[in-house]
Every structure is written in structure tokens, then in C-alpha cells.
């Protein structure tokens, strides 16, 4: 085959949409607006806008297995390169659809901030208001990770193997009428790298710590000043793809992977718990060694229980001779004690303690009665019988929720619990309470 013919064939093959290949091959997936997620391989994500896939549970040469439609066919259907081109352009020509989205390349990030000559406004905000370590703030400024611009904003520079690729911006000016959500400006610099964020590498990292914001990252570091051989990274929100990018960046910059675990220091709210639940379903494997990389929960004050709830749980438990901590564990696992009954689990189970009109007393008694029917031995329960499969939940996935309830119950029994008047939301809340 001549070179021009091959290049034409390659170009035509790349136009075929990955989801149409999945349809042709009988691969089930959940179809979303701009993305699709595999069902058999639930860590498989397809970005339909870019016609690109990410098999997030598989790491090869330090990188998440990913690629275009040609790579997709060769990875999942064991075809050679030429067999793949033939399949995409000839064999199934009538069955496969071309992608219709024209993706304009994103403009490259250019660092456009004009720095102030000093750090006084930013330092005052971070140290005196957010209670971060002054030594840490000064060190980050000296290493050019943190700046104050001419508008007195804190600029957290994003680095990717030594190159500036974006920035998080936090204003020091308080203006609730102008910024009603936070009281001050918060944003991401124009053209910042997608699914990335502020990050710092200490030594040769074997652990990865993930947070929702740079402030939470620095709060955790302030409380744990002896951290070493770690990468700390902020997603600026909850972005699963960011986690994989940070793993990749760790490998490219230091030649290492988080063998000791990936610690998710997300917020102690419904969104943070759902995010952890989703990642806890997955297993991440380094193909060269077969080693699994596990996600570990680092949610602040995760064993807190609202003080006012405890006597209600206890009264319900006494009525049916069950352990009140099991009732609390179910409430925690399902809604994170949300007063409005908002689900805080990735399986969207809302059988108990859910809905904005739920009655805590009645729900606690209902759960206590159910527990009395699934008790196996004293204070031991078969939580697998707690939720019905006929509620439209995959029984395999439901196993994850059973484990979540069991885990909280065991923690309350073995590690203890902390009655509290208010729930700590994030690491900065905890830092400022110290």
C-alpha cells in the first residue's frame, strides 16, 4: 500500500465514532450528553467530543490506557493495526457512524498575571483568616508556586513537569454583593489545562493526596508538616479525570507511581461522598507488575455523628433490641446525616432517611425494625438483606453500598465516634477549628 493511500485510510478510520463501534460489537454503555461510560468496564470513559477513550483502571508505562478509535479497537478486540483499519473503513462500513463533532483545539495556556512586589494581602488572608502555616505560605511563594497579582489576588500556579499550565485564582477582597456564593472571587485562569490543578511533589512520591481546592490541600499540609515522598494535588472541584492526570504527571516527573495508595481528601458532604463511592468501585492496575492501586478515604471528621441524633437512634434501637450504631451507620452511608434527606451515596439509594420531609424518629424506628430481622448474632447484621435488589439497582453494585454501611458500623464500634454540634465540611474548616 502506498503511503498516500495509507494516510487516507488512517484519516477515514479516525472519523468513526467509538460509540458506534461499541454498538456494533455489542458493548453496553451508559450514554450521556458528551460522554459515555462502559457497563462491563465501568472505568471506561469515552469523551464523545474528542472521540477519545480513557480506560481508567488500566495503567501502562505509568499512564492511563487511552487513545482514539483505532487504539480502542486494537485494545478491546485484539485486532492488528491493519485489521483495525480494514474493520473501520471496509468491513462494517454501513454499520459504523462517523463522528460529527468538530473539536477546535484549545488555546495553550499563557501565564498572563502581573505580580505585585509583595505578598502582604495574600499572606494575611491565608495565614490569619484561613489559618495556614506562615512558613508553608512563604516557602510556596519563594518556590514560585504562590503569587500575589496587582489586584491583590492569590495566584496558585499549576505545574506540569516544570511547565506552567494553569492557575487557581482566589481574591482577597470581600464583596458579598459582587460574589454572593463565596464572598470573594474564585476562579481558574483562562486556557488552564483541562482536568488538572495546583500540585506539589515532595521527594520521590509513593502516595498521592487529592483535595478539592488548594486551600484544603494546604490546610492538610499545615496539620501534617512532616509529609514526605508524596504528591499533593487539588482538582478545583470533583473531577475524576483529574485523578488520572495527576497519576500520569507523578510518573512523568518523578518516574514513580502511588504504590502506597491514593488518598481522597474530599469534602465531608453529599458530593464528596458520592465522588469517593464512585472511585471506590474501581480497581486500578499497573499492567507491568499487576499491582492494584487502591483509593483510600481521607474525608475530614468522617466519624462525627450529630449529637442531637444519638438519643433518637438509641430510643429506636432499644425498642427493637438492636445496636443504635448500626442505625447511625445506615444514616451516614445513605445521606451523610443530611437534614434535607439528600442522597450521599453513588448508588442513589434513598430507601431510608431521604426526602426533605422525612421524620428522623419514624425513619430510625423503621430501620431498627428492619435490623431486628437481619441480625445474625448479637450486634452483627447481614446488611446485604437491608436493601432490595428489585429497587432497580445492579446487585453487584449494591454490594458496594453494603460494604459502605458495614465499614461505618465497624468503625463506630472499633474506632469510636465523635458526637458533634455541627459537621466539619472540609480540611480548612478542621484546620481553623484547631
ABEGO torsion letter per residue (X at the ends): XBAAAAAAAAAAAAABBAAAAAAAAGBBBBBBAABBBBAABAABBBBAAAGBBBBAABBBGGBBBBEBAAAAAAAAAGBBAAAAAAAAAAAAAAABBBBABBBBBBBBBBBABBBBABAAAAAAAAAAAAGBBAAAAAAAAAAGABBBBAAGBBBBBBBBGGBBAEBBBBBABBBAAABAAAGBBBBBBBGBBBGBEBBBBBEBBABBBBBABAAAAAAAAAABAABBGBBBBBAGEBBAAAAAAAAAAAAAAAGBBBAAEBBBBBBBBAAAAAAAAAAAABBBBBAAAGBBBBBBBABBGAABBBAAAAAAAAAAAAAAGBBAAAAAAAAAAAAGGBAAGBBABAAGBAABGBEAABBAAAAAAAAAAAAAAABABBGBBBAAAABBAAAGBBAAAAAAAAAAAAAAAAAAAAAEBBBBABBBABAAAAAAAX
